[in-house]
Amino acid sequence: MDRMDWTRPNWHCDSGPADTSADAALVYDDDVKAETDHLYERVKDVILPDEWPLHAPLIAAINRLKKERGTIILAHNYMTPEIFNCVGDLSGDSLALARMAADVEEDIIVQAGVHFMAETAKIMCPDKTVLIPDMRAGCSLAESITGEDVAAIKAKYPDYPIVTYVNTSAAVKAEADVCCTSGNAVQVVEWAAKEWGTDTVILIPDEFLARNVAANTDIRILTWKGACEVHERFTAEDVEALREGHPGVVVLTHPESPVDVVRAADYAGSTAGMAAWVKNNRPAKVVLLTECSMSDNVAVENPGVKFVRPCNLCPHMKRITLQNIYDALRYNRHEVEVDETTAARARISIQRMLDLPKPDSPAQFDKDRAPVEVELV
Ligand code: SF4
């Protein structure tokens, strides 16, 4: 079994000893203020003025180090706003980051996100150094399935293509046939069915995504009992309570949530889909049933929209901080490696997804389509 075990000694890397002489230089002085005032202007609605002097010295130091070292920071939407908006160079959801990783020119990539994202960057850019600021930044979904599990599924169902969510380890991607994200899962499933000449596709490991995809396609779906610990916890009762407590609120949800949550919401789509929906529709009052930082980051782009904030924190994403990004840049840690045999096979799965036509806009899940039965493999 190659399940991630966060307590394993070689996995449990912390940020290492602090460099007090360097940290002593990280103060909020006039130079740092001048360097960062334009960034605070961007995030002033989501970061308190009293908090900014704590972030600004690290932000200035990180942005200087990036230039000196030829480094780029890929930042996922679930990063806190001071990371996403003030040090991230390329930002987006899993699909966007996978596409961007393939085109990065810099020699060093720092992944401000979780481990499977850093692995994806390494797979797509094998000659580059890929760093993750905290090796413990994992994912409940990625941890739910192993490469051996996928090999066993393949042996049991040799005629059906295996589509794996990108939120999986390199070993799982290597055993699968093609990757997908929540933004293109229906498109990938339908492509795989046609390509393999079958009416059945195995979509792993997120059971809820699979159920929501099954309701949006005529392809029969088999799946695995994995879940995102952030999105699985929302309930249809939460949606009802929100509507009662905040009349007129528009409820957006993610297809990693249970089917009845998707059906109770006004819109269901990927992280990029939710951000685009708010930008295009500018609702007076909205709630994003997703990871907490997402609302902050979408709010930065949409002043004037009121965000109601019940949300769930992802403890894995929240392991990434300005301090450990700074340490990653200073000390070149922690380097993510994927063995070349695994990487070569995983690259095929990712590249098949990237080669599909890029949709004009992120896919929307039709919340009114009736649920259909989905079998577990
Ligand atoms: S939000 Fe969910 S899918 Fe994303 S890293 Fe956290 S647990 Fe994994």
Residues whose N, C-alpha, C, O or C-beta is under 5 A from the ligand:
A	BS01	SF4	V114 G138 C139 S140 L141 N167 C228 E229 V230 C314 H316
